[in-house]
Amino acid sequence: MVGCAIAGGVDGFERTTMALSFPHKSRALSFPNKSRAFDATRRAVRFWGHDSAMEVAFFVTEDALKRVEPHMRFDEAGFLRAFDSNRNLICATAAKVYARGRKGSYDLEGSDF
C-alpha cells in the first residue's frame, strides 16, 4: 500500500513522502529535493527520491509524461512543465515502481500511470 503526504519543511519547501507498507516491514521513500532535470538523450525528466540515506534516481519517460499531460510541448520547457504540473501523481507512481524491487535507477513508463 502507498500513502502520500505533503508537509511544509522548516526551510519553507514542501516535502513529499510516500509511505510504503509491505507485509512485515515498512519504509518511507521521500522526495525532499524538488530538483529535476531534462535528459535530452533519454527524452525524460530525472528526479530523485530518498530511502533513508540512500538516494534513488527516477526517469519519467516522454511516453509517461504524454499520458499524464496529453497536450504538453515536446521541448525541455514542456517536459519540465508537465512534470511540475503532475509532481504528486509522478511521486506516488515512483513509490509504487520502487516497491517492486531495488535497482540502480527506475524508469517510469506510460503503462505505470
C-alpha positions in Angstrom: 0.0 0.0 0.0 1.3 3.5 -0.8 0.3 6.7 1.0 1.3 10.2 0.1 1.8 13.1 2.4 3.0 16.6 1.7 4.2 18.7 4.5 6.0 22.1 4.9 9.6 21.8 5.8 11.5 24.1 8.2 13.0 25.9 5.2 9.6 26.6 3.7 9.8 24.0 0.9 7.2 21.3 0.7 8.3 17.7 1.3 6.6 14.8 -0.4 6.8 11.4 1.4 5.4 8.2 0.2 4.9 5.6 3.0 5.3 2.1 1.6 3.7 -0.7 3.6 4.7 -4.3 3.0 3.9 -7.4 5.0 6.4 -7.5 7.9 8.2 -4.3 7.0 7.6 -0.6 6.2 9.9 2.0 4.8 9.4 5.6 3.5 10.5 6.9 0.2 10.7 10.6 0.4 11.1 13.3 -2.2 12.6 16.2 -0.3 14.7 17.5 -3.2 12.4 19.4 -5.7 15.2 19.4 -8.3 14.5 17.8 -11.6 16.4 17.9 -14.9 15.6 17.2 -18.5 17.7 14.5 -20.0 17.8 15.2 -23.8 19.5 11.8 -24.6 16.8 9.8 -22.8 14.0 12.3 -23.6 13.0 12.0 -19.9 12.9 14.1 -16.7 15.2 12.9 -14.0 14.4 13.4 -10.3 15.5 11.9 -7.0 13.9 10.2 -4.0 15.5 9.1 -0.8 15.0 5.8 1.2 16.8 6.6 4.4 20.3 7.8 3.5 20.1 6.2 0.0 19.4 8.4 -3.0 17.3 6.9 -5.7 17.2 8.1 -9.3 14.0 8.1 -11.3 13.4 8.9 -15.0 9.9 9.9 -16.3 9.8 9.0 -19.9 8.3 11.0 -22.7 5.6 8.4 -23.1 4.7 8.7 -19.4 4.6 12.5 -19.5 2.3 12.4 -22.6 0.0 10.1 -20.8 -0.4 12.4 -17.8 -0.2 15.7 -19.8 -1.5 14.9 -23.3 -1.2 18.4 -24.7 2.4 19.0 -23.5 5.0 20.7 -25.7 7.9 18.4 -26.8 10.8 20.7 -25.8 12.7 20.9 -22.5 10.3 23.6 -21.1 7.3 21.4 -22.0 8.8 18.3 -20.3 9.6 20.2 -17.1 6.2 21.9 -17.1 4.4 18.6 -17.5 6.5 17.1 -14.6 5.8 20.1 -12.3 2.1 20.1 -13.0 1.8 16.4 -12.1 4.5 16.0 -9.4 2.3 14.4 -6.8 1.0 11.7 -9.2 4.5 11.1 -10.5 5.9 10.7 -7.0 3.1 8.3 -6.0 3.8 6.3 -9.1 7.6 6.3 -8.4 6.9 4.9 -5.0 4.8 2.1 -6.5 7.5 1.3 -9.1 10.2 1.4 -6.3 8.2 -1.0 -4.2 8.5 -3.7 -7.0 12.2 -4.2 -6.2 15.5 -2.3 -5.8 17.5 -1.3 -8.9 20.1 1.3 -9.7 17.6 3.6 -11.3 13.9 3.5 -12.2 12.1 4.4 -15.5 8.5 5.4 -15.1 6.8 4.4 -18.4 3.3 5.3 -19.7 2.0 1.9 -18.6 2.9 2.7 -15.0 0.2 5.5 -14.9 
